[in-house]
Amino acid sequence: MLLFTQMADGRIIKTEFVLQPEEFAKASRLSLGSLPMRVRWPAWLQCGLLAALVLIVPLSLPRESPLPFMSLMIFFLVIGAGVLFRQAFVRYTFAPMAGKNIWYEFGDSGFTCGMPGAESRVEWPSNMRYKGTDTLFVMLKAGHFYTIPKRALSDEQLVQLRELLTEKAATQ
């Protein structure tokens, strides 16, 4: 059942694919880079303070003190824990999609996407953004991202989708 209007020329862009874990991980990284500055600056501030701690503590203590070594260990533990947490989060978030057919239908007024047991309809909002890479289209909206691998589209569909996204969503 078609829930939105067709494109001006009457066509609908349809695709179906199985998303690969590395494609999801790449899209996830791209979506983090598009977070608003009010979310990113505290993270950069925290990293800066942690780096300052690692640099200042060794200079301010006697050579025999174990604190410089401990501050360096804390730095690497924090960074390592962050990396491990991020990898686990991506695996956990991808798990429901693993091996399942995902489909998209794009039209002039929005797109519908789904997989077995789930379906979502999105109107073209003014706050939708997209990023294109050499292998993916990633659409970003309010903490969510939608991933379409370019391998799932014909050459004609690639051109049509790029034009549609350029018209309906802001490029980032």
C-alpha positions as CSV (number, residue, x, y, z in Angstrom):
1,M,0.0,0.0,0.0
2,L,1.4,3.4,-1.1
3,L,1.1,6.0,1.7
4,F,2.7,9.0,0.0
5,T,2.6,10.8,-3.3
6,Q,4.7,9.7,-6.1
7,M,7.5,11.8,-7.5
8,A,6.6,14.5,-10.0
9,D,7.5,12.2,-12.8
10,G,5.3,9.4,-11.3
11,R,8.1,7.2,-10.2
12,I,8.9,5.8,-6.8
13,I,12.4,4.8,-5.8
14,K,12.3,1.4,-4.2
15,T,15.2,-0.7,-2.9
16,E,15.7,-3.7,-0.7
17,F,18.9,-5.0,0.9
18,V,20.6,-6.7,3.9
19,L,22.6,-4.1,5.8
20,Q,26.2,-5.2,6.6
21,P,27.7,-4.5,10.0
22,E,30.5,-2.4,8.6
23,E,27.9,-0.2,6.7
24,F,26.0,0.3,9.9
25,A,29.1,1.1,11.9
26,K,30.2,3.7,9.2
27,A,26.7,5.3,9.3
28,S,26.8,5.4,13.0
29,R,30.1,7.2,13.0
30,L,28.8,9.7,10.5
31,S,25.7,10.4,12.6
32,L,27.9,11.1,15.7
33,G,29.8,13.7,13.6
34,S,26.5,15.5,12.9
35,L,25.5,16.0,16.6
36,P,24.8,19.6,17.4
37,M,27.6,21.7,18.9
38,R,25.8,22.0,22.3
39,V,26.3,18.2,22.6
40,R,29.8,18.0,21.2
41,W,31.6,20.8,23.1
42,P,31.2,19.2,26.6
43,A,32.8,16.0,25.2
44,W,35.7,18.0,23.8
45,L,36.1,19.9,27.1
46,Q,36.2,16.6,29.0
47,C,38.9,15.2,26.7
48,G,40.9,18.4,27.1
49,L,40.7,18.4,30.9
50,L,41.7,14.7,31.0
51,A,44.7,15.5,28.7
52,A,45.7,18.4,30.9
53,L,45.5,16.2,33.9
54,V,47.9,13.7,32.3
55,L,50.3,16.5,31.4
56,I,50.2,18.5,34.6
57,V,50.3,15.8,37.2
58,P,53.7,14.3,36.2
59,L,55.3,17.8,36.2
60,S,54.0,18.8,39.6
61,L,55.1,15.8,41.6
62,P,58.4,14.4,42.7
63,R,60.0,11.8,40.4
64,E,59.6,8.9,42.8
65,S,55.8,9.4,43.1
66,P,53.6,6.8,41.5
67,L,50.9,9.4,40.6
68,P,52.3,10.3,37.2
69,F,52.1,6.7,36.1
70,M,48.6,6.3,37.7
71,S,47.3,9.5,35.9
72,L,48.5,8.1,32.6
73,M,46.8,4.7,33.3
74,I,43.6,6.5,34.1
75,F,43.8,8.4,30.8
76,F,44.2,5.2,28.8
77,L,41.5,3.4,30.8
78,V,39.0,6.2,30.1
79,I,39.8,6.3,26.4
80,G,39.8,2.5,26.2
81,A,36.5,2.2,28.0
82,G,35.0,4.8,25.6
83,V,36.2,2.9,22.6
84,L,34.9,-0.5,23.9
85,F,31.6,1.0,24.9
86,R,31.1,2.5,21.5
87,Q,31.9,-0.8,19.8
88,A,29.4,-2.6,22.1
89,F,26.7,0.0,21.5
90,V,27.0,-0.3,17.7
91,R,26.8,-4.2,17.9
92,Y,23.8,-4.0,20.2
93,T,22.0,-1.4,18.1
94,F,22.7,-3.4,14.9
95,A,21.6,-6.8,16.3
96,P,17.9,-6.5,15.5
97,M,18.7,-5.7,11.8
98,A,21.4,-8.4,11.3
99,G,20.6,-10.6,8.3
100,K,17.1,-9.1,7.7
101,N,15.9,-7.6,4.5
102,I,15.4,-3.8,4.9
103,W,13.4,-1.9,2.3
104,Y,12.9,1.7,1.4
105,E,10.3,3.5,-0.8
106,F,11.0,7.2,-1.6
107,G,8.5,9.6,-3.0
108,D,7.9,13.4,-3.2
109,S,6.3,13.7,0.2
110,G,8.5,11.3,2.2
111,F,9.8,7.8,2.5
112,T,8.7,4.5,4.1
113,C,11.2,2.0,5.4
114,G,10.9,-1.3,7.1
115,M,12.1,-4.8,7.9
116,P,10.2,-7.9,9.1
117,G,8.1,-6.8,12.0
118,A,8.7,-3.1,11.8
119,E,7.7,-0.3,9.4
120,S,8.2,3.5,9.6
121,R,7.0,6.4,7.5
122,V,8.8,9.7,7.4
123,E,7.6,12.9,5.8
124,W,10.2,15.2,4.3
125,P,10.8,17.5,7.3
126,S,12.8,20.7,7.1
127,N,15.2,19.3,9.7
128,M,16.2,16.2,7.7
129,R,19.8,16.2,6.6
130,Y,21.8,13.7,4.6
131,K,25.4,12.7,4.0
132,G,26.7,10.8,1.0
133,T,29.8,8.8,1.1
134,D,31.4,6.6,-1.6
135,T,29.3,3.7,-0.5
136,L,26.3,5.0,1.5
137,F,23.5,7.6,1.8
138,V,22.9,8.4,5.4
139,M,19.8,10.5,6.3
140,L,19.9,12.1,9.7
141,K,16.9,13.3,11.7
142,A,16.7,14.2,15.4
143,G,18.9,11.5,16.8
144,H,18.0,8.8,14.2
145,F,19.8,7.8,11.1
146,Y,18.6,5.9,8.0
147,T,21.2,4.0,6.0
148,I,21.0,3.1,2.3
149,P,24.0,1.4,0.8
150,K,24.6,2.5,-2.8
151,R,25.2,-1.1,-3.8
152,A,21.4,-1.6,-3.4
153,L,20.6,1.0,-6.0
154,S,20.9,0.9,-9.8
155,D,22.8,3.8,-11.5
156,E,19.5,5.5,-12.4
157,Q,18.2,5.1,-8.8
158,L,21.5,6.6,-7.5
159,V,21.0,9.7,-9.6
160,Q,17.3,10.0,-8.7
161,L,17.8,9.5,-5.0
162,R,20.7,12.0,-4.9
163,E,18.5,14.6,-6.6
164,L,15.6,13.9,-4.3
165,L,17.7,14.1,-1.2
166,T,19.3,17.3,-2.5
167,E,15.9,18.8,-3.0
168,K,14.2,17.6,0.2
169,A,17.0,17.4,2.8
170,A,19.9,19.6,3.6
171,T,23.4,18.3,2.7
172,Q,25.8,18.1,5.5
